[in-house]
């Protein structure tokens, strides 16, 4: 099995794809630590402490805690869609 992992870096296209996937994973993990500007983090932490054990707490668990911190990547695609609608007018 170790030989199979060593063969990944011998095939140029596969090496390129694996490195790209690792780079995108690193970008995502960094983006999950950048807080959204203008959000009171103490009030948000208090809100999530109250919502513990609810559906919102479950959703936060599946997002890896990014929703509790309200990071930039926890916003999803909605800011892009909203800005596209605003600029199209």
PDB file of N, CA, C and O in Angstrom, chain B, residues numbered from 101:
ATOM      1  N   UNK B 101       0.823  -1.194   0.000  1.00  0.00           N
ATOM      2  CA  UNK B 101       0.000   0.000   0.000  1.00  0.00           C
ATOM      3  C   UNK B 101       0.867   1.258   0.000  1.00  0.00           C
ATOM      4  O   UNK B 101       0.511   2.260  -0.621  1.00  0.00           O
ATOM      5  N   UNK B 102       1.979   1.207   0.681  1.00  0.00           N
ATOM      6  CA  UNK B 102       2.898   2.340   0.693  1.00  0.00           C
ATOM      7  C   UNK B 102       3.445   2.597  -0.703  1.00  0.00           C
ATOM      8  O   UNK B 102       3.704   3.741  -1.078  1.00  0.00           O
ATOM      9  N   UNK B 103       3.617   1.536  -1.461  1.00  0.00           N
ATOM     10  CA  UNK B 103       4.108   1.669  -2.833  1.00  0.00           C
ATOM     11  C   UNK B 103       3.096   2.403  -3.711  1.00  0.00           C
ATOM     12  O   UNK B 103       3.478   3.153  -4.609  1.00  0.00           O
ATOM     13  N   UNK B 104       1.819   2.190  -3.453  1.00  0.00           N
ATOM     14  CA  UNK B 104       0.777   2.881  -4.223  1.00  0.00           C
ATOM     15  C   UNK B 104       0.831   4.385  -3.965  1.00  0.00           C
ATOM     16  O   UNK B 104       0.647   5.171  -4.895  1.00  0.00           O
ATOM     17  N   UNK B 105       1.079   4.795  -2.735  1.00  0.00           N
ATOM     18  CA  UNK B 105       1.191   6.226  -2.440  1.00  0.00           C
ATOM     19  C   UNK B 105       2.451   6.825  -3.050  1.00  0.00           C
ATOM     20  O   UNK B 105       2.454   7.997  -3.425  1.00  0.00           O
ATOM     21  N   UNK B 106       3.500   6.056  -3.153  1.00  0.00           N
ATOM     22  CA  UNK B 106       4.724   6.547  -3.788  1.00  0.00           C
ATOM     23  C   UNK B 106       4.524   6.713  -5.286  1.00  0.00           C
ATOM     24  O   UNK B 106       5.138   7.587  -5.897  1.00  0.00           O
ATOM     25  N   UNK B 107       3.681   5.893  -5.881  1.00  0.00           N
ATOM     26  CA  UNK B 107       3.409   5.994  -7.314  1.00  0.00           C
ATOM     27  C   UNK B 107       2.609   7.236  -7.668  1.00  0.00           C
ATOM     28  O   UNK B 107       2.606   7.657  -8.825  1.00  0.00           O
ATOM     29  N   UNK B 108       1.930   7.831  -6.694  1.00  0.00           N
ATOM     30  CA  UNK B 108       1.154   9.045  -6.964  1.00  0.00           C
ATOM     31  C   UNK B 108       2.068  10.140  -7.496  1.00  0.00           C
ATOM     32  O   UNK B 108       1.697  10.866  -8.419  1.00  0.00           O
ATOM     33  N   UNK B 109       3.245  10.263  -6.926  1.00  0.00           N
ATOM     34  CA  UNK B 109       4.137  11.351  -7.304  1.00  0.00           C
ATOM     35  C   UNK B 109       4.994  11.020  -8.526  1.00  0.00           C
ATOM     36  O   UNK B 109       5.783  11.855  -8.967  1.00  0.00           O
ATOM     37  N   UNK B 110       4.851   9.832  -9.068  1.00  0.00           N
ATOM     38  CA  UNK B 110       5.555   9.470 -10.297  1.00  0.00           C
ATOM     39  C   UNK B 110       4.740   9.812 -11.537  1.00  0.00           C
ATOM     40  O   UNK B 110       5.303   9.999 -12.616  1.00  0.00           O
ATOM     41  N   UNK B 111       3.417   9.896 -11.393  1.00  0.00           N
ATOM     42  CA  UNK B 111       2.532  10.219 -12.516  1.00  0.00           C
ATOM     43  C   UNK B 111       2.262  11.725 -12.463  1.00  0.00           C
ATOM     44  O   UNK B 111       1.652  12.200 -11.505  1.00  0.00           O
ATOM     45  N   UNK B 112       2.702  12.483 -13.473  1.00  0.00           N
ATOM     46  CA  UNK B 112       2.615  13.953 -13.405  1.00  0.00           C
ATOM     47  C   UNK B 112       1.190  14.495 -13.241  1.00  0.00           C
ATOM     48  O   UNK B 112       0.970  15.394 -12.430  1.00  0.00           O
ATOM     49  N   UNK B 113       0.228  13.968 -13.990  1.00  0.00           N
ATOM     50  CA  UNK B 113      -1.139  14.493 -13.898  1.00  0.00           C
ATOM     51  C   UNK B 113      -1.767  14.183 -12.538  1.00  0.00           C
ATOM     52  O   UNK B 113      -2.459  15.026 -11.968  1.00  0.00           O
ATOM     53  N   UNK B 114      -1.533  13.005 -12.029  1.00  0.00           N
ATOM     54  CA  UNK B 114      -2.065  12.631 -10.724  1.00  0.00           C
ATOM     55  C   UNK B 114      -1.413  13.453  -9.617  1.00  0.00           C
ATOM     56  O   UNK B 114      -2.076  13.855  -8.661  1.00  0.00           O
ATOM     57  N   UNK B 115      -0.129  13.696  -9.750  1.00  0.00           N
ATOM     58  CA  UNK B 115       0.593  14.530  -8.782  1.00  0.00           C
ATOM     59  C   UNK B 115       0.010  15.947  -8.765  1.00  0.00           C
ATOM     60  O   UNK B 115      -0.184  16.540  -7.704  1.00  0.00           O
ATOM     61  N   UNK B 116      -0.265  16.474  -9.957  1.00  0.00           N
ATOM     62  CA  UNK B 116      -0.829  17.820 -10.071  1.00  0.00           C
ATOM     63  C   UNK B 116      -2.209  17.893  -9.406  1.00  0.00           C
ATOM     64  O   UNK B 116      -2.514  18.863  -8.711  1.00  0.00           O
ATOM     65  N   UNK B 117      -3.026  16.887  -9.617  1.00  0.00           N
ATOM     66  CA  UNK B 117      -4.373  16.872  -9.045  1.00  0.00           C
ATOM     67  C   UNK B 117      -4.355  16.727  -7.521  1.00  0.00           C
ATOM     68  O   UNK B 117      -5.129  17.380  -6.822  1.00  0.00           O
ATOM     69  N   UNK B 118      -3.477  15.878  -7.017  1.00  0.00           N
ATOM     70  CA  UNK B 118      -3.380  15.681  -5.573  1.00  0.00           C
ATOM     71  C   UNK B 118      -2.883  16.958  -4.898  1.00  0.00           C
ATOM     72  O   UNK B 118      -3.413  17.357  -3.861  1.00  0.00           O
ATOM     73  N   UNK B 119      -1.874  17.598  -5.477  1.00  0.00           N
ATOM     74  CA  UNK B 119      -1.355  18.843  -4.902  1.00  0.00           C
ATOM     75  C   UNK B 119      -2.387  19.965  -4.959  1.00  0.00           C
ATOM     76  O   UNK B 119      -2.482  20.772  -4.034  1.00  0.00           O
ATOM     77  N   UNK B 120      -3.162  20.017  -6.047  1.00  0.00           N
ATOM     78  CA  UNK B 120      -4.221  21.020  -6.143  1.00  0.00           C
ATOM     79  C   UNK B 120      -5.284  20.781  -5.072  1.00  0.00           C
ATOM     80  O   UNK B 120      -5.752  21.726  -4.437  1.00  0.00           O
ATOM     81  N   UNK B 121      -5.661  19.534  -4.875  1.00  0.00           N
ATOM     82  CA  UNK B 121      -6.661  19.210  -3.847  1.00  0.00           C
ATOM     83  C   UNK B 121      -6.163  19.574  -2.452  1.00  0.00           C
ATOM     84  O   UNK B 121      -6.923  20.103  -1.641  1.00  0.00           O
ATOM     85  N   UNK B 122      -4.911  19.298  -2.173  1.00  0.00           N
ATOM     86  CA  UNK B 122      -4.339  19.657  -0.873  1.00  0.00           C
ATOM     87  C   UNK B 122      -4.257  21.171  -0.692  1.00  0.00           C
ATOM     88  O   UNK B 122      -4.469  21.681   0.408  1.00  0.00           O
ATOM     89  N   UNK B 123      -3.947  21.889  -1.778  1.00  0.00           N
ATOM     90  CA  UNK B 123      -3.897  23.349  -1.709  1.00  0.00           C
ATOM     91  C   UNK B 123      -5.292  23.931  -1.449  1.00  0.00           C
ATOM     92  O   UNK B 123      -5.432  24.858  -0.651  1.00  0.00           O
ATOM     93  N   UNK B 124      -6.311  23.401  -2.107  1.00  0.00           N
ATOM     94  CA  UNK B 124      -7.674  23.892  -1.883  1.00  0.00           C
ATOM     95  C   UNK B 124      -8.154  23.576  -0.469  1.00  0.00           C
ATOM     96  O   UNK B 124      -8.872  24.372   0.136  1.00  0.00           O
ATOM     97  N   UNK B 125      -7.766  22.440   0.049  1.00  0.00           N
ATOM     98  CA  UNK B 125      -8.097  22.095   1.421  1.00  0.00           C
ATOM     99  C   UNK B 125      -7.431  23.059   2.398  1.00  0.00           C
ATOM    100  O   UNK B 125      -8.042  23.465   3.386  1.00  0.00           O
ATOM    101  N   UNK B 126      -6.192  23.421   2.125  1.00  0.00           N
ATOM    102  CA  UNK B 126      -5.480  24.383   2.978  1.00  0.00           C
ATOM    103  C   UNK B 126      -6.140  25.759   2.917  1.00  0.00           C
ATOM    104  O   UNK B 126      -6.279  26.421   3.945  1.00  0.00           O
ATOM    105  N   UNK B 127      -6.547  26.196   1.725  1.00  0.00           N
ATOM    106  CA  UNK B 127      -7.226  27.489   1.585  1.00  0.00           C
ATOM    107  C   UNK B 127      -8.540  27.483   2.362  1.00  0.00           C
ATOM    108  O   UNK B 127      -8.872  28.467   3.024  1.00  0.00           O
ATOM    109  N   UNK B 128      -9.282  26.396   2.286  1.00  0.00           N
ATOM    110  CA  UNK B 128     -10.551  26.293   2.999  1.00  0.00           C
ATOM    111  C   UNK B 128     -10.329  26.340   4.506  1.00  0.00           C
ATOM    112  O   UNK B 128     -11.074  27.011   5.220  1.00  0.00           O
ATOM    113  N   UNK B 129      -9.318  25.636   4.995  1.00  0.00           N
ATOM    114  CA  UNK B 129      -9.056  25.620   6.439  1.00  0.00           C
ATOM    115  C   UNK B 129      -8.618  26.999   6.928  1.00  0.00           C
ATOM    116  O   UNK B 129      -8.976  27.392   8.038  1.00  0.00           O
ATOM    117  N   UNK B 130      -7.858  27.738   6.134  1.00  0.00           N
ATOM    118  CA  UNK B 130      -7.471  29.098   6.515  1.00  0.00           C
ATOM    119  C   UNK B 130      -8.707  30.004   6.510  1.00  0.00           C
ATOM    120  O   UNK B 130      -8.875  30.832   7.405  1.00  0.00           O
ATOM    121  N   UNK B 131      -9.561  29.845   5.509  1.00  0.00           N
ATOM    122  CA  UNK B 131     -10.778  30.658   5.424  1.00  0.00           C
ATOM    123  C   UNK B 131     -11.751  30.392   6.555  1.00  0.00           C
ATOM    124  O   UNK B 131     -12.586  31.242   6.862  1.00  0.00           O
ATOM    125  N   UNK B 132     -11.660  29.244   7.173  1.00  0.00           N
ATOM    126  CA  UNK B 132     -12.529  28.927   8.305  1.00  0.00           C
ATOM    127  C   UNK B 132     -12.040  29.558   9.603  1.00  0.00           C
ATOM    128  O   UNK B 132     -12.664  29.381  10.649  1.00  0.00           O
ATOM    129  N   UNK B 133     -10.946  30.283   9.548  1.00  0.00           N
ATOM    130  CA  UNK B 133     -10.445  30.974  10.739  1.00  0.00           C
ATOM    131  C   UNK B 133     -10.485  32.486  10.599  1.00  0.00           C
ATOM    132  O   UNK B 133     -10.074  33.195  11.518  1.00  0.00           O
ATOM    133  N   UNK B 134     -10.969  33.001   9.469  1.00  0.00           N
ATOM    134  CA  UNK B 134     -11.084  34.443   9.254  1.00  0.00           C
ATOM    135  C   UNK B 134     -12.492  34.870   9.662  1.00  0.00           C
ATOM    136  O   UNK B 134     -13.462  34.470   9.018  1.00  0.00           O
ATOM    137  N   UNK B 135     -12.624  35.677  10.722  1.00  0.00           N
ATOM    138  CA  UNK B 135     -13.972  36.071  11.168  1.00  0.00           C
ATOM    139  C   UNK B 135     -14.607  37.093  10.217  1.00  0.00           C
ATOM    140  O   UNK B 135     -13.915  37.865   9.553  1.00  0.00           O
ATOM    141  N   UNK B 136     -15.918  37.072  10.176  1.00  0.00           N
ATOM    142  CA  UNK B 136     -16.663  38.023   9.368  1.00  0.00           C
ATOM    143  C   UNK B 136     -16.616  39.391  10.046  1.00  0.00           C
ATOM    144  O   UNK B 136     -16.910  39.489  11.237  1.00  0.00           O
ATOM    145  N   UNK B 137     -16.254  40.445   9.320  1.00  0.00           N
ATOM    146  CA  UNK B 137     -16.176  41.773   9.928  1.00  0.00           C
ATOM    147  C   UNK B 137     -17.546  42.277  10.387  1.00  0.00           C
ATOM    148  O   UNK B 137     -18.559  42.023   9.735  1.00  0.00           O
ATOM    149  N   UNK B 138     -17.566  42.982  11.499  1.00  0.00           N
ATOM    150  CA  UNK B 138     -18.791  43.599  11.993  1.00  0.00           C
ATOM    151  C   UNK B 138     -19.642  42.708  12.868  1.00  0.00           C
ATOM    152  O   UNK B 138     -20.756  43.095  13.218  1.00  0.00           O
ATOM    153  N   UNK B 139     -19.172  41.543  13.233  1.00  0.00           N
ATOM    154  CA  UNK B 139     -19.938  40.609  14.053  1.00  0.00           C
ATOM    155  C   UNK B 139     -19.386  40.616  15.468  1.00  0.00           C
ATOM    156  O   UNK B 139     -18.177  40.492  15.665  1.00  0.00           O
ATOM    157  N   UNK B 140     -20.261  40.759  16.451  1.00  0.00           N
ATOM    158  CA  UNK B 140     -19.862  40.722  17.856  1.00  0.00           C
ATOM    159  C   UNK B 140     -19.649  39.262  18.247  1.00  0.00           C
ATOM    160  O   UNK B 140     -20.609  38.503  18.382  1.00  0.00           O
ATOM    161  N   UNK B 141     -18.406  38.879  18.425  1.00  0.00           N
ATOM    162  CA  UNK B 141     -18.094  37.472  18.668  1.00  0.00           C
ATOM    163  C   UNK B 141     -18.580  36.996  20.034  1.00  0.00           C
ATOM    164  O   UNK B 141     -18.926  35.824  20.182  1.00  0.00           O
ATOM    165  N   UNK B 142     -18.613  37.871  21.031  1.00  0.00           N
ATOM    166  CA  UNK B 142     -19.084  37.474  22.360  1.00  0.00           C
ATOM    167  C   UNK B 142     -20.584  37.201  22.352  1.00  0.00           C
ATOM    168  O   UNK B 142     -21.044  36.231  22.955  1.00  0.00           O
ATOM    169  N   UNK B 143     -21.340  38.046  21.675  1.00  0.00           N
ATOM    170  CA  UNK B 143     -22.788  37.840  21.578  1.00  0.00           C
ATOM    171  C   UNK B 143     -23.098  36.575  20.780  1.00  0.00           C
ATOM    172  O   UNK B 143     -24.032  35.841  21.105  1.00  0.00           O
ATOM    173  N   UNK B 144     -22.324  36.330  19.755  1.00  0.00           N
ATOM    174  CA  UNK B 144     -22.522  35.134  18.945  1.00  0.00           C
ATOM    175  C   UNK B 144     -22.200  33.875  19.739  1.00  0.00           C
ATOM    176  O   UNK B 144     -22.903  32.871  19.627  1.00  0.00           O
ATOM    177  N   UNK B 145     -21.141  33.926  20.537  1.00  0.00           N
ATOM    178  CA  UNK B 145     -20.783  32.772  21.370  1.00  0.00           C
ATOM    179  C   UNK B 145     -21.872  32.502  22.406  1.00  0.00           C
ATOM    180  O   UNK B 145     -22.182  31.347  22.694  1.00  0.00           O
ATOM    181  N   UNK B 146     -22.456  33.572  22.970  1.00  0.00           N
ATOM    182  CA  UNK B 146     -23.550  33.417  23.930  1.00  0.00           C
ATOM    183  C   UNK B 146     -24.780  32.804  23.264  1.00  0.00           C
ATOM    184  O   UNK B 146     -25.454  31.956  23.850  1.00  0.00           O
ATOM    185  N   UNK B 147     -25.066  33.235  22.042  1.00  0.00           N
ATOM    186  CA  UNK B 147     -26.208  32.700  21.302  1.00  0.00           C
ATOM    187  C   UNK B 147     -26.036  31.209  21.028  1.00  0.00           C
ATOM    188  O   UNK B 147     -26.975  30.433  21.198  1.00  0.00           O
ATOM    189  N   UNK B 148     -24.845  30.811  20.607  1.00  0.00           N
ATOM    190  CA  UNK B 148     -24.616  29.399  20.319  1.00  0.00           C
ATOM    191  C   UNK B 148     -24.552  28.557  21.581  1.00  0.00           C
ATOM    192  O   UNK B 148     -24.835  27.360  21.540  1.00  0.00           O
ATOM    193  N   UNK B 149     -24.185  29.162  22.701  1.00  0.00           N
ATOM    194  CA  UNK B 149     -24.215  28.424  23.965  1.00  0.00           C
ATOM    195  C   UNK B 149     -25.659  28.108  24.335  1.00  0.00           C
ATOM    196  O   UNK B 149     -25.940  27.037  24.873  1.00  0.00           O
ATOM    197  N   UNK B 150     -26.580  29.035  24.051  1.00  0.00           N
ATOM    198  CA  UNK B 150     -27.996  28.795  24.316  1.00  0.00           C
ATOM    199  C   UNK B 150     -28.579  27.782  23.328  1.00  0.00           C
ATOM    200  O   UNK B 150     -29.480  27.021  23.679  1.00  0.00           O
ATOM    201  N   UNK B 151     -28.068  27.773  22.101  1.00  0.00           N
ATOM    202  CA  UNK B 151     -28.626  26.894  21.061  1.00  0.00           C
ATOM    203  C   UNK B 151     -27.989  25.513  21.068  1.00  0.00           C
ATOM    204  O   UNK B 151     -28.239  24.708  20.171  1.00  0.00           O
ATOM    205  N   UNK B 152     -27.181  25.238  22.058  1.00  0.00           N
ATOM    206  CA  UNK B 152     -26.514  23.931  22.119  1.00  0.00           C
ATOM    207  C   UNK B 152     -27.558  22.824  22.313  1.00  0.00           C
ATOM    208  O   UNK B 152     -28.443  22.932  23.162  1.00  0.00           O
ATOM    209  N   UNK B 153     -27.441  21.773  21.524  1.00  0.00           N
ATOM    210  CA  UNK B 153     -28.380  20.664  21.594  1.00  0.00           C
ATOM    211  C   UNK B 153     -29.572  20.819  20.667  1.00  0.00           C
ATOM    212  O   UNK B 153     -30.447  19.953  20.644  1.00  0.00           O
ATOM    213  N   UNK B 154     -29.626  21.899  19.904  1.00  0.00           N
ATOM    214  CA  UNK B 154     -30.720  22.101  18.953  1.00  0.00           C
ATOM    215  C   UNK B 154     -30.235  21.782  17.540  1.00  0.00           C
ATOM    216  O   UNK B 154     -29.098  21.355  17.339  1.00  0.00           O
ATOM    217  N   UNK B 155     -31.108  21.994  16.578  1.00  0.00           N
ATOM    218  CA  UNK B 155     -30.759  21.746  15.182  1.00  0.00           C
ATOM    219  C   UNK B 155     -29.638  22.689  14.727  1.00  0.00           C
ATOM    220  O   UNK B 155     -28.797  22.302  13.917  1.00  0.00           O
ATOM    221  N   UNK B 156     -29.624  23.903  15.237  1.00  0.00           N
ATOM    222  CA  UNK B 156     -28.566  24.853  14.893  1.00  0.00           C
ATOM    223  C   UNK B 156     -27.210  24.363  15.403  1.00  0.00           C
ATOM    224  O   UNK B 156     -26.196  24.511  14.721  1.00  0.00           O
ATOM    225  N   UNK B 157     -27.195  23.786  16.593  1.00  0.00           N
ATOM    226  CA  UNK B 157     -25.967  23.212  17.125  1.00  0.00           C
ATOM    227  C   UNK B 157     -25.479  22.039  16.290  1.00  0.00           C
ATOM    228  O   UNK B 157     -24.275  21.858  16.109  1.00  0.00           O
ATOM    229  N   UNK B 158     -26.406  21.248  15.785  1.00  0.00           N
ATOM    230  CA  UNK B 158     -26.055  20.129  14.917  1.00  0.00           C
ATOM    231  C   UNK B 158     -25.476  20.630  13.597  1.00  0.00           C
ATOM    232  O   UNK B 158     -24.499  20.077  13.092  1.00  0.00           O
ATOM    233  N   UNK B 159     -26.078  21.675  13.043  1.00  0.00           N
ATOM    234  CA  UNK B 159     -25.571  22.250  11.797  1.00  0.00           C
ATOM    235  C   UNK B 159     -24.178  22.829  11.999  1.00  0.00           C
ATOM    236  O   UNK B 159     -23.319  22.706  11.126  1.00  0.00           O
ATOM    237  N   UNK B 160     -23.949  23.462  13.154  1.00  0.00           N
ATOM    238  CA  UNK B 160     -22.629  24.003  13.470  1.00  0.00           C
ATOM    239  C   UNK B 160     -21.603  22.885  13.579  1.00  0.00           C
ATOM    240  O   UNK B 160     -20.457  23.049  13.162  1.00  0.00           O
ATOM    241  N   UNK B 161     -22.008  21.753  14.136  1.00  0.00           N
ATOM    242  CA  UNK B 161     -21.093  20.620  14.254  1.00  0.00           C
ATOM    243  C   UNK B 161     -20.679  20.114  12.870  1.00  0.00           C
ATOM    244  O   UNK B 161     -19.511  19.790  12.656  1.00  0.00           O
ATOM    245  N   UNK B 162     -21.623  20.046  11.934  1.00  0.00           N
ATOM    246  CA  UNK B 162     -21.298  19.569  10.591  1.00  0.00           C
ATOM    247  C   UNK B 162     -20.482  20.585   9.804  1.00  0.00           C
ATOM    248  O   UNK B 162     -19.793  20.209   8.856  1.00  0.00           O
ATOM    249  N   UNK B 163     -20.541  21.858  10.172  1.00  0.00           N
ATOM    250  CA  UNK B 163     -19.718  22.861   9.490  1.00  0.00           C
ATOM    251  C   UNK B 163     -18.335  22.962  10.107  1.00  0.00           C
ATOM    252  O   UNK B 163     -17.534  23.795   9.684  1.00  0.00           O
ATOM    253  N   UNK B 164     -18.042  22.143  11.085  1.00  0.00           N
ATOM    254  CA  UNK B 164     -16.721  22.149  11.698  1.00  0.00           C
ATOM    255  C   UNK B 164     -16.503  23.295  12.653  1.00  0.00           C
ATOM    256  O   UNK B 164     -15.361  23.659  12.932  1.00  0.00           O
ATOM    257  N   UNK B 165     -17.573  23.870  13.160  1.00  0.00           N
ATOM    258  CA  UNK B 165     -17.454  24.987  14.095  1.00  0.00           C
ATOM    259  C   UNK B 165     -17.324  26.331  13.411  1.00  0.00           C
ATOM    260  O   UNK B 165     -17.198  27.353  14.086  1.00  0.00           O
ATOM    261  N   UNK B 166     -17.350  26.358  12.086  1.00  0.00           N
ATOM    262  CA  UNK B 166     -17.200  27.612  11.355  1.00  0.00           C
ATOM    263  C   UNK B 166     -18.423  28.500  11.512  1.00  0.00           C
ATOM    264  O   UNK B 166     -18.315  29.723  11.415  1.00  0.00           O
ATOM    265  N   UNK B 167     -19.571  27.910  11.751  1.00  0.00           N
ATOM    266  CA  UNK B 167     -20.784  28.703  11.925  1.00  0.00           C
ATOM    267  C   UNK B 167     -20.781  29.407  13.274  1.00  0.00           C
ATOM    268  O   UNK B 167     -21.252  30.538  13.389  1.00  0.00           O
ATOM    269  N   UNK B 168     -20.254  28.744  14.289  1.00  0.00           N
ATOM    270  CA  UNK B 168     -20.208  29.351  15.620  1.00  0.00           C
ATOM    271  C   UNK B 168     -19.297  30.573  15.632  1.00  0.00           C
ATOM    272  O   UNK B 168     -19.579  31.549  16.328  1.00  0.00           O
ATOM    273  N   UNK B 169     -18.224  30.530  14.881  1.00  0.00           N
ATOM    274  CA  UNK B 169     -17.314  31.671  14.791  1.00  0.00           C
ATOM    275  C   UNK B 169     -17.776  32.667  13.732  1.00  0.00           C
ATOM    276  O   UNK B 169     -17.254  33.779  13.653  1.00  0.00           O
ATOM    277  N   UNK B 170     -18.757  32.268  12.917  1.00  0.00           N
ATOM    278  CA  UNK B 170     -19.261  33.018  11.763  1.00  0.00           C
ATOM    279  C   UNK B 170     -18.105  33.505  10.901  1.00  0.00           C
ATOM    280  O   UNK B 170     -17.898  34.705  10.721  1.00  0.00           O
ATOM    281  N   UNK B 171     -17.368  32.554  10.380  1.00  0.00           N
ATOM    282  CA  UNK B 171     -16.220  32.874   9.543  1.00  0.00           C
ATOM    283  C   UNK B 171     -16.665  33.238   8.135  1.00  0.00           C
ATOM    284  O   UNK B 171     -17.833  33.084   7.777  1.00  0.00           O
ATOM    285  N   UNK B 172     -15.730  33.716   7.354  1.00  0.00           N
ATOM    286  CA  UNK B 172     -16.020  34.140   5.987  1.00  0.00           C
ATOM    287  C   UNK B 172     -16.542  32.973   5.149  1.00  0.00           C
ATOM    288  O   UNK B 172     -17.468  33.150   4.356  1.00  0.00           O
ATOM    289  N   UNK B 173     -15.962  31.788   5.314  1.00  0.00           N
ATOM    290  CA  UNK B 173     -16.391  30.650   4.509  1.00  0.00           C
ATOM    291  C   UNK B 173     -17.680  30.020   5.021  1.00  0.00           C
ATOM    292  O   UNK B 173     -18.278  29.207   4.317  1.00  0.00           O
ATOM    293  N   UNK B 174     -18.123  30.368   6.219  1.00  0.00           N
ATOM    294  CA  UNK B 174     -19.387  29.850   6.728  1.00  0.00           C
ATOM    295  C   UNK B 174     -20.574  30.552   6.063  1.00  0.00           C
ATOM    296  O   UNK B 174     -21.703  30.067   6.127  1.00  0.00           O
ATOM    297  N   UNK B 175     -20.314  31.681   5.433  1.00  0.00           N
ATOM    298  CA  UNK B 175     -21.386  32.415   4.755  1.00  0.00           C
ATOM    299  C   UNK B 175     -21.861  31.685   3.508  1.00  0.00           C
ATOM    300  O   UNK B 175     -23.009  31.852   3.094  1.00  0.00           O
ATOM    301  N   UNK B 176     -21.009  30.894   2.913  1.00  0.00           N
ATOM    302  CA  UNK B 176     -21.387  30.144   1.728  1.00  0.00           C
ATOM    303  C   UNK B 176     -21.398  31.008   0.483  1.00  0.00           C
ATOM    304  O   UNK B 176     -20.581  31.916   0.337  1.00  0.00           O
ATOM    305  N   UNK B 177     -22.325  30.721  -0.408  1.00  0.00           N
ATOM    306  CA  UNK B 177     -22.373  31.398  -1.701  1.00  0.00           C
ATOM    307  C   UNK B 177     -23.342  32.586  -1.699  1.00  0.00           C
ATOM    308  O   UNK B 177     -23.402  33.332  -2.677  1.00  0.00           O
ATOM    309  N   UNK B 178     -24.089  32.766  -0.628  1.00  0.00           N
ATOM    310  CA  UNK B 178     -25.104  33.827  -0.594  1.00  0.00           C
ATOM    311  C   UNK B 178     -24.547  35.237  -0.812  1.00  0.00           C
ATOM    312  O   UNK B 178     -25.190  36.006  -1.526  1.00  0.00           O
ATOM    313  N   UNK B 179     -23.399  35.632  -0.249  1.00  0.00           N
ATOM    314  CA  UNK B 179     -22.893  36.980  -0.556  1.00  0.00           C
ATOM    315  C   UNK B 179     -22.611  37.191  -2.040  1.00  0.00           C
ATOM    316  O   UNK B 179     -22.834  38.281  -2.567  1.00  0.00           O
ATOM    317  N   UNK B 180     -22.123  36.158  -2.711  1.00  0.00           N
ATOM    318  CA  UNK B 180     -21.866  36.264  -4.150  1.00  0.00           C
ATOM    319  C   UNK B 180     -23.168  36.449  -4.922  1.00  0.00           C
ATOM    320  O   UNK B 180     -23.241  37.277  -5.829  1.00  0.00           O
ATOM    321  N   UNK B 181     -24.186  35.689  -4.569  1.00  0.00           N
ATOM    322  CA  UNK B 181     -25.470  35.789  -5.259  1.00  0.00           C
ATOM    323  C   UNK B 181     -26.102  37.154  -5.011  1.00  0.00           C
ATOM    324  O   UNK B 181     -26.624  37.775  -5.936  1.00  0.00           O
ATOM    325  N   UNK B 182     -26.056  37.622  -3.769  1.00  0.00           N
ATOM    326  CA  UNK B 182     -26.638  38.924  -3.443  1.00  0.00           C
ATOM    327  C   UNK B 182     -25.919  40.058  -4.175  1.00  0.00           C
ATOM    328  O   UNK B 182     -26.565  40.967  -4.696  1.00  0.00           O
ATOM    329  N   UNK B 183     -24.599  40.009  -4.216  1.00  0.00           N
ATOM    330  CA  UNK B 183     -23.868  41.066  -4.914  1.00  0.00           C
ATOM    331  C   UNK B 183     -24.119  41.017  -6.418  1.00  0.00           C
ATOM    332  O   UNK B 183     -24.159  42.064  -7.064  1.00  0.00           O
ATOM    333  N   UNK B 184     -24.288  39.835  -6.983  1.00  0.00           N
ATOM    334  CA  UNK B 184     -24.598  39.727  -8.408  1.00  0.00           C
ATOM    335  C   UNK B 184     -25.946  40.350  -8.707  1.00  0.00           C
ATOM    336  O   UNK B 184     -26.103  41.016  -9.730  1.00  0.00           O
ATOM    337  N   UNK B 185     -26.913  40.149  -7.845  1.00  0.00           N
ATOM    338  CA  UNK B 185     -28.250  40.742  -8.043  1.00  0.00           C
ATOM    339  C   UNK B 185     -28.175  42.259  -7.931  1.00  0.00           C
ATOM    340  O   UNK B 185     -28.784  42.976  -8.724  1.00  0.00           O
ATOM    341  N   UNK B 186     -27.428  42.744  -6.947  1.00  0.00           N
ATOM    342  CA  UNK B 186     -27.322  44.194  -6.739  1.00  0.00           C
ATOM    343  C   UNK B 186     -26.616  44.864  -7.934  1.00  0.00           C
ATOM    344  O   UNK B 186     -27.070  45.902  -8.416  1.00  0.00           O
ATOM    345  N   UNK B 187     -25.518  44.277  -8.406  1.00  0.00           N
ATOM    346  CA  UNK B 187     -24.769  44.891  -9.502  1.00  0.00           C
ATOM    347  C   UNK B 187     -25.455  44.743 -10.852  1.00  0.00           C
ATOM    348  O   UNK B 187     -25.113  45.475 -11.781  1.00  0.00           O
ATOM    349  N   UNK B 188     -26.396  43.839 -10.999  1.00  0.00           N
ATOM    350  CA  UNK B 188     -27.073  43.666 -12.277  1.00  0.00           C
ATOM    351  C   UNK B 188     -28.140  44.738 -12.510  1.00  0.00           C
ATOM    352  O   UNK B 188     -28.578  44.936 -13.643  1.00  0.00           O
ATOM    353  N   UNK B 189     -28.555  45.420 -11.464  1.00  0.00           N
ATOM    354  CA  UNK B 189     -29.593  46.458 -11.606  1.00  0.00           C
ATOM    355  C   UNK B 189     -29.050  47.731 -12.188  1.00  0.00           C
ATOM    356  O   UNK B 189     -29.796  48.694 -12.369  1.00  0.00           O
TER     357      UNK B 189
END
